[in-house]
Amino acid sequence: MTKTCDGEGAGAVVGAGAVVGVGEELGDAFAVGVGLAVGCTAATGVGLGCAAVRAGPQAATAITASIGKAMRLASGRWEFHVRPERGGRITSLRLDGEELLDQGIGVDQPTAKSFVEGGAWGWDEIVPNLEPTDELPDHGEAWRLPWEVLDEGLMRCRGRLVPWELQRRIELDDAVKVAYQYRNVGRSTQLAYWCAHPLFRYESGMEIGAEVPSALGEGASTKVFLPAGSVDHIVLGWSSGKRIAVSWDASLTPDVAIWMCNGDIGGYRQIAVEPATASPVLEAGASFAWWLRITPL
């Protein structure tokens, strides 16, 4: 799995205290967490709590954060299972009872050196890097760290090696809507890199609404990079008849890749639709927001 975006052509610098990229799609998804001065450090264990107070003249608002066990979200046709303590991983996504995410090959070790060695399955958030560096691990920090649960469907993770913060809110209706906000909680500018990493089930001959190989041989894998900003949704369809559209705002997350694996790297059978930010430069205290949606067809 190679990098979706190499950070070249990063956007304009965003000043401290600013929140950009929100737009009408997010609405009030981040009524909690925007404009907060947080008085706690990154999560270090189960049951950690913290309080946050709104900056400015508003009345203080307490927010309880905790790291709990596996959680379940369900509404209508959708059912999610999430493990906050395991990098906030979405381990199951079901539509009308049918599992859409790859369930892996029995490997689940978040302390492993590389992402694949740790178990490449489910749905993770890749922040703040993809390729390993001298300081940062393969596929970033977020999949290795415990996430805090702020409210139903609302979670937060903070980096330990780089001072970033990512909030994710999952809302279930007819469609699945996932709203994100990346905040620079450090003292200097940084690149706000994020890449979606939902590993859906791969089937030979399945519908893939993009210019990718029509079929993969047994034991093969490939990654296709689409022209930046060229697409804002991709349709996936399985032999069961289930079809979904994965969509995003191409002006906010323009860099898109599709990972396909048919029994490679130990036996995984998965396809990932990976929109990513173009690594906008954020000043200390600034934020960047975007969204992802999954709609049944």
C-alpha positions in Angstrom: 0.0 0.0 0.0 1.8 3.1 -1.2 1.2 6.7 -0.5 -1.9 8.4 -1.9 -0.5 11.9 -1.7 3.1 13.0 -1.4 2.3 16.4 0.0 3.5 18.3 -3.0 1.5 21.3 -4.0 0.2 21.8 -0.4 -2.5 24.5 -0.1 -2.4 27.9 1.5 -1.4 28.4 5.1 -4.3 28.5 7.4 -4.0 30.9 10.3 -4.4 30.1 14.0 -8.0 29.7 15.2 -9.4 29.3 11.7 -11.5 26.4 10.7 -11.5 25.8 6.9 -13.2 23.4 4.6 -16.4 23.0 6.6 -19.1 23.9 4.1 -22.7 23.1 4.3 -22.1 19.3 4.2 -20.8 19.3 7.8 -23.5 21.4 9.3 -23.3 21.2 13.1 -21.4 17.9 13.1 -18.7 19.5 15.2 -20.8 21.4 17.7 -18.5 19.8 20.2 -14.8 20.3 19.8 -14.6 23.4 17.5 -13.0 26.4 19.2 -12.1 24.5 22.4 -9.0 25.0 24.5 -8.3 21.5 25.7 -6.6 21.0 28.9 -5.5 17.4 28.7 -2.8 15.3 27.0 -3.0 12.4 24.6 -4.7 9.3 25.8 -2.5 6.8 27.5 -4.9 4.2 28.9 -8.4 3.0 29.4 -10.7 5.3 31.3 -8.7 8.5 30.8 -10.8 11.5 31.2 -10.3 15.2 30.4 -12.2 18.5 30.5 -12.4 21.1 27.8 -13.4 24.8 28.1 -14.6 26.9 25.2 -12.2 29.7 24.3 -13.5 33.2 24.5 -16.3 34.8 26.6 -18.7 31.8 26.3 -19.7 29.9 29.5 -17.4 27.0 30.3 -18.6 23.7 28.9 -17.4 20.4 30.3 -16.7 17.5 28.0 -16.1 14.1 29.4 -13.8 11.9 27.3 -13.1 8.2 28.0 -11.6 5.3 26.2 -14.0 2.4 26.3 -14.4 -1.1 24.9 -15.9 -2.0 21.6 -18.9 0.1 20.7 -21.9 -0.5 18.4 -23.8 2.1 16.3 -27.0 1.1 14.5 -29.8 2.9 12.7 -32.1 1.6 9.9 -30.2 -0.5 7.4 -26.8 0.3 8.9 -24.7 -1.3 11.7 -21.2 -0.2 12.8 -18.8 -1.8 15.3 -15.9 0.4 16.5 -12.9 -0.3 18.7 -11.7 3.0 20.3 -8.9 1.3 22.1 -7.6 -0.2 18.8 -6.9 3.0 16.9 -10.6 3.8 16.6 -10.8 1.1 14.0 -14.2 0.4 12.5 -14.2 -3.4 12.6 -17.6 -4.0 11.0 -19.9 -2.1 8.6 -23.1 -3.9 7.8 -25.8 -3.0 5.3 -29.0 -4.9 5.8 -26.9 -7.4 7.8 -24.3 -8.0 5.1 -20.7 -7.3 6.0 -19.0 -4.8 3.6 -15.6 -4.6 5.2 -12.8 -7.2 4.8 -12.4 -9.1 8.1 -8.8 -10.0 7.5 -6.8 -13.1 8.0 -6.7 -13.4 11.8 -3.9 -10.9 12.4 -4.6 -8.1 15.0 -1.4 -6.6 16.5 -1.4 -2.8 16.7 2.1 -2.7 18.2 3.6 -4.3 15.1 6.2 -2.3 13.2 4.2 -2.0 9.9 0.5 -1.7 9.2 0.2 -5.0 7.3 2.1 -6.8 10.1 -0.4 -5.4 12.5 -3.5 -6.6 10.6 -4.7 -4.8 7.5 -8.5 -5.1 7.8 -11.5 -3.0 8.7 -11.5 0.8 8.4 -8.7 3.0 9.8 -7.8 6.7 9.5 -4.3 7.4 8.2 -2.8 10.4 10.0 -0.4 12.3 9.8 1.6 10.3 7.2 1.4 7.2 5.0 4.9 6.1 4.3 7.1 5.5 7.4 9.7 8.2 8.3 12.6 8.4 10.8 10.1 9.6 13.3 6.7 8.3 12.2 5.5 4.7 11.8 4.1 3.1 8.7 0.5 4.4 7.9 0.8 7.0 10.6 0.0 7.2 14.3 -3.8 7.1 14.4 -4.2 3.3 13.9 -1.8 2.6 16.8 -3.3 4.9 19.4 -6.3 4.7 21.6 -9.2 7.1 20.7 -11.3 9.0 23.2 -15.1 8.7 23.0 -16.7 12.2 23.4 -20.3 11.4 22.6 -22.3 8.8 20.7 -20.5 8.5 17.3 -18.0 11.3 18.2 -14.4 10.3 18.8 -11.0 12.0 19.1 -7.4 11.0 18.8 -4.2 13.0 19.5 -0.8 12.4 18.1 2.2 11.6 20.4 5.0 12.1 17.9 3.4 15.0 16.0 1.0 17.4 17.7 -2.1 16.8 15.7 -5.7 16.1 16.7 -8.4 14.4 14.7 -12.1 14.3 15.5 -14.5 11.9 13.7 -18.2 11.9 14.0 -20.2 9.0 12.5 -23.9 9.7 11.7 -26.3 7.1 10.5 -29.4 7.8 8.5 -30.3 6.6 5.0 -26.7 7.1 4.3 -23.5 7.0 6.5 -22.0 10.4 7.0 -18.5 10.7 8.5 -17.4 14.2 9.4 -13.7 14.9 10.2 -11.8 17.8 11.7 -8.0 17.9 11.8 -6.4 20.5 14.2 -2.8 21.6 14.7 -2.4 21.5 18.5 1.3 22.3 18.3 3.3 25.5 18.2 4.5 25.5 14.6 3.0 25.0 11.2 2.3 21.4 10.0 0.9 19.6 7.0 -2.6 18.2 7.7 -2.4 14.9 6.0 -5.3 12.4 6.2 -6.2 9.4 4.1 -9.4 7.3 4.3 -8.6 3.6 4.7 -11.9 1.6 4.5 -10.9 -1.9 3.3 -14.0 -3.3 1.7 -14.4 -6.9 0.7 -13.0 -7.7 -2.8 -14.7 -10.1 -5.1 -13.5 -11.1 -8.6 -15.8 -9.4 -11.1 -17.3 -7.0 -8.7 -18.5 -3.6 -9.8 -15.9 -0.9 -9.4 -16.9 2.5 -10.8 -13.4 3.7 -11.7 -10.8 3.1 -14.3 -9.0 0.1 -12.6 -8.1 -3.4 -13.8 -11.3 -5.3 -14.6 -9.9 -8.4 -12.8 -7.0 -9.4 -10.7 -5.3 -12.8 -10.9 -5.1 -15.0 -7.8 -2.4 -13.6 -5.4 -2.2 -10.3 -7.2 -2.6 -6.7 -5.9 -2.4 -3.2 -7.4 -2.9 0.4 -6.5 -4.3 2.9 -9.0 -3.9 6.7 -8.5 -6.6 8.8 -10.0 -5.9 12.4 -11.3 -6.2 14.9 -8.5 -9.7 16.3 -8.1 -11.0 14.2 -11.0 -13.7 12.2 -9.1 -15.9 12.8 -6.1 -17.5 9.4 -5.7 -16.9 5.7 -6.6 -19.5 3.0 -6.8 -18.8 -0.5 -5.5 -21.1 -3.5 -6.1 -21.0 -7.1 -4.9 -22.5 -10.4 -6.3 -25.1 -10.3 -3.5 -26.7 -7.3 -5.2 -25.5 -4.8 -2.6 -24.2 -1.6 -4.1 -22.9 1.6 -2.5 -21.5 5.0 -3.5 -18.5 6.3 -1.5 -18.5 10.1 -2.0 -16.5 13.1 -0.8 -15.9 16.8 -1.7 -13.1 16.7 -4.3 -12.1 20.3 -3.4 -11.3 19.2 0.2 -10.0 15.7 -0.4 -8.8 15.7 -4.0 -6.1 13.0 -4.0 -7.7 9.6 -4.5 -6.3 6.1 -4.9 -7.9 2.6 -5.1 -6.1 -0.4 -3.5 -7.1 -3.8 -4.8 -5.9 -7.1 -3.4 -6.9 -10.6 -4.4 -5.1 -13.0 -2.0 -1.8 -11.1 -1.9 0.2 -10.1 1.3 -0.9 -13.2 3.2 -4.3 -13.8 1.7 -6.2 -10.5 2.0 -9.1 -9.9 -0.4 -10.0 -6.3 -0.2 -10.6 -3.1 -2.1 -10.0 0.4 -0.6 -11.3 3.7 -1.8 -8.9 6.2 -0.5 -9.6 9.9 -0.8 -7.0 12.1 0.9 -6.3 15.7 1.8 -3.7 17.5 -0.2 -1.8 18.2 3.0 -2.8 21.9 3.6 -0.4 23.8 5.7 -2.0 24.7 9.1 -0.7 27.3 11.5 -0.7 26.5 15.2 -4.3 26.2 16.4 -5.8 26.1 13.0 -8.2 23.4 11.8 -9.3 21.8 8.6 -12.6 19.9 8.1 -14.0 17.6 5.5 -16.5 14.7 5.1 -17.1 11.2 3.6 -20.4 9.6 2.8 -21.5 6.1 2.0 -24.9 5.8 0.3 -26.7 2.6 -0.6 -27.9 2.3 -4.2 
